Every structure is written in C-alpha cells, then in structure tokens.
Amino acid sequence: MIKIMRKISCLLLLAGFCFPAMAADIEDFRIWSGPDKTRAVLDLNGPVEHQLFTLQNPPRVVIDIPRAGLNAEFVLPSSRSAGPLSRIRHGVRANDTLRVVFDLNDDVKPKSFLLNPVAGHGHRLVIDLFPLQENEVIATPTWEPNPERQVIVAIDAGHGGEDPGAIGPHGVREKEVTLQIARRLHQELTAMPGISSFLVRDGDYYIEHRQRYEAARARRADLFVSIHADAFKTPRPSGSSVYILSRNGASSEAARLLANSENRADEIGGVYLGDKEDTVRTVILELSQSGTLQASDQAADSLLGSLKTIGKVHKDHVERANFAVLRSPDVPSVLVETAFISNPQEEARLQDPAHQARLAKAMAAGIEQHFHNQPPPGTWIANHRRPSRHIVSRGDTLGAIANHYQTSVSSLRQANGLRSDNILVGTVLVIPST
C-alpha cells in the first residue's frame, strides 16, 4: 500500500510539471511623470515573471509577461503626464505570453522591478523610463561667496505619485493638500526680503526620502521643511504638530507610530530597495549634526509658536521622532503635521483655500522669525535684520518670553510700550538687543 501511495504521489508531482502555473492578471495601469523619470505601474493580483527589452526605429520598450491575463485598459493621460510615451499596445503571442509595447517619442533608459504587497497595495510591476541625458531633480548651482545672500528654504510636500499618504474620511488625499500648502508657503516666503525658497516636489510624483533631503543639500538650503497631514485610527485627535529628528527614541508613542508610518512611504511610493543597504542600521549622523539638531529645534520652536496663533496645536511643545526625511546631517530640518486629516472637521479645513493660506502665512511668519532670531552669517538678513521679534502664543507670559531671549521684563515693556504684563495671543513683540 505504501508503495502504491508513493507511486501516486510521484505521478501527481509529475503531473504538476505538465501544467504550467497560471500567472497573475493585470488589474490596473497608471503613469506618473516627474522631473527625472516617467513611471508606469501595472497592478497585479499575484506575482509574475517578466522580461523587458528595447527596440529601435522607432524607439520602443517591450515587456513580456508569460501566461498573464489583462483586466485593464492601457489609457495614456495628458501628454505632459505621459512623458516620452506616445502610445501603448498589447497582444498575446503564440507561446501564451502577454506582450505590452510602449511606443516612445524619444530614446529612454528603462528599468523594471517588482514590488510586494504593502499598505493596501497589491503586487506591482514598475517600469521606470529615464531620459538618456538624465536630468537631475535639482541641479547644483555654482557656489560663489555673497556677502548678502538670501537664506534658502527647501519646501517638501509629503508623499505623491503612487503614495497618496493618509486619506480622510471623505476621501481627501494627503499628497494633494500638502502640495497645495507647499505652493502657498513658497509664494509667502518668496515675497519676504532676504528669503528664497524652492519646492522639492512640484507635481504628482513620488521622491524617495533620501532624494528629498539631498535636494536641500545640493541647493545649500538653510532650512528643510517637510509638510504633512497627520492621521489616527480614531477621528478625535486634532491640531498641528511640529517634529524634529530624534536620535534617542520618540518623544511619545504616537510620535513613534507616526514616524514608522511615514518611513514606509518609500515602500508604498515604489522605491527599489533590492540593491540598497538597510538605511535604518547604516545611517551615520555626522558630528556636525549636533549643531544641525540644535538649529532644527530653534526653527521648530518658532514654527510651532506661529501655528499656535491660528488654531489648536496637538501638543504645546516640539516633538521628536526618527523620521527618515529629517536625516540630513548638515541642513536643519523640521516636519510640520498641519492637521489631522482623519478628523472630518480638519479634513474639510485642509481643503479650504482660505485655511491653506492661513497655514502658509503662519508657517512663513515662523520661518522668518527664526531667521531674524538666528540669521546665518553673511546673509542679507544678518546685515539688515530688524530687532528680534516674538509672536505671542497661548500659554506665553512676559516673564517666560524675557527668560527665553535672555532679557528683562522691564526691557520688554519699554521696547513694546506695554503698560502691564498682560499680552494677547498673536501680538508681535520686539525683543530688545542685549
């Protein structure tokens, strides 16, 4: 009997080789176009094998997927979003292989890789099309000493492309509101004397964490500000928060969970990690970062104080967590959670242009205050700054403000024409020089 069962098992095993396993079906198709590449994404209901190659005259990229089904249409978006793609064709070859052909306007350098399921995304086949003459996201400018240069602020709109970020109860996506607020902040800062700014992401595409802060380093930014919209498992939490990098653990359990969630964005956004080292284990903070973290803390404190003047803050102090996007060793970096998108009331406000404008103005005022309090040497602000100022927020007292700026209460009263120690939230106090 045992011999018979062994024979049956062997026959079943051999039979398995006679019928090749069915590959997955393509369920959806998307294209994102950014400044450095165009990305096509095939959503699959299971893992696949594939082969990618190029053809010339005219230029084409071909993807062969054995035994794959097709439950999606290959529809190109606008010409701007489609990058070098002019048309997409498909067909089934004699060996039951699905062939997808990208017709191109220009030659490209293609790269493909598979992504495993993560955070609501299933299996994905990613095809990146790089121009042969690759354009860097941010070109490094020629650096010349300038006795009155402008301070530079890098504005990073969180998420983008494949990664929508948090999604509110009514479907508002974090990646969209962060870009809208970032653009408004850029306008506010550009209008301020002595300050210039640039957008790290200015479209619906994903940039990995390291490239974001490297863009700030390439432009020799004086401050990196990453804009987000928080989410929680219940709709109750509300208010803005400001974070800086922590080397010794998060300042709260909520901060740790938020950082872990944000740090997974590279997996969701579609960053190929197969040829990279474990950045969490290998990242080494340079000695200069002790000064960088101190400057980050000062900038975050000014930003939080300014945000307190327009509404509720979630915590009345700057929080700390190990956010990957804040790991620049030499550019002071802060992360602003503008609101809880998981809260229906705050989700609605995040979509309101008037509220976005208030957020941008408050953040710009906090950034300006930081640079006037701590101007980088050799900048226009260092040479032309007005006396330091402080925006009064909830919980401030004249004594605490005087202690923070190492001055006296009587000097504060005299510089601001105050007859008592009572101060209103939103009042701008001039800080006398010591």
C-alpha positions, 0 to 999 in steps of 0.5 A: 500500500505504501508503495502504491501511495508513493507511486501516486504521489510521484505521478501527481508531482509529475503531473504538476510539471505538465501544467504550467502555473497560471500567472497573475492578471493585470488589474490596473495601469497608471503613469506618473511623470516627474522631473527625472523619470516617467513611471508606469505601474501595472497592478497585479493580483499575484506575482509574475515573471517578466522580461523587458527589452528595447527596440529601435526605429522607432524607439520602443520598450517591450515587456513580456509577461508569460501566461498573464491575463489583462483586466485593464485598459492601457489609457495614456493621460495628458501628454505632459503626464505621459512623458516620452510615451506616445502610445501603448499596445498589447497582444498575446503571442503564440507561446501564451505570453502577454506582450505590452509595447510602449511606443516612445517619442524619444530614446529612454533608459528603462528599468523594471522591478517588482514590488510586494504587497504593502499598505493596501497595495497589491503586487506591482510591476514598475517600469521606470523610463529615464531620459538618456541625458538624465536630468537631475531633480535639482541641479547644483548651482555654482557656489560663489561667496555673497556677502548678502545672500538670501537664506534658502528654504527647501519646501517638501510636500509629503508623499505623491505619485503612487503614495497618496499618504493618509486619506480622510474620511471623505476621501481627501488625499494627503499628497494633494493638500500638502502640495497645495500648502507647499505652493502657498508657503513658497509664494509667502516666503518668496515675497519676504526680503532676504528669503528664497525658497524652492519646492522639492516636489512640484507635481504628482510624483513620488521622491524617495526620502533620501532624494528629498533631503539631498535636494536641500543639500545640493541647493545649500538650503538653510532650512528643510521643511517637510509638510504633512497631514497627520492621521489616527485610527480614531477621528478625535485627535486634532491640531498641528504638530511640529517634529524634529529628528530624534536620535534617542527614541520618540518623544511619545508613542504616537510620535513613534507610530507616526514616524514608522508610518511615514518611513514606509512611504518609500515602500508604498511610493515604489522605491527599489530597495533590492540593491540598497543597504538597510538605511535604518542600521547604516545611517551615520549622523555626522558630528556636525549634526549636533549643531544641525539638531540644535538649529532644527529645534530653534526653527521648530520652536518658532514654527510651532509658536506661529501655528499656535496663533491660528488654531489648536496645536496637538501638543504645546511643545516640539516633538521628536521622532526618527523620521527618515526625511529629517536625516540630513546631517548638515541642513536643519530640518523640521516636519510640520503635521498641519492637521489631522486629516482623519478628523472630518472637521480638519479634513474639510479645513485642509481643503479650504483655500482660505485655511491653506493660506492661513497655514502658509502665512503662519508657517512663513511668519515662523520661518522668518522669525527664526531667521531674524532670531538666528540669521546665518552669517553673511546673509542679507538678513544678518546685515539688515535684520530688524530687532528680534521679534516674538509672536505671542502664543497661548500659554506665553507670559512676559516673564517666560518670553524675557527668560527665553531671549535672555532679557528683562521684563522691564526691557520688554515693556519699554521696547513694546510700550506695554503698560502691564504684563498682560499680552494677547495671543498673536501680538508681535513683540520686539525683543530688545538687543542685549 
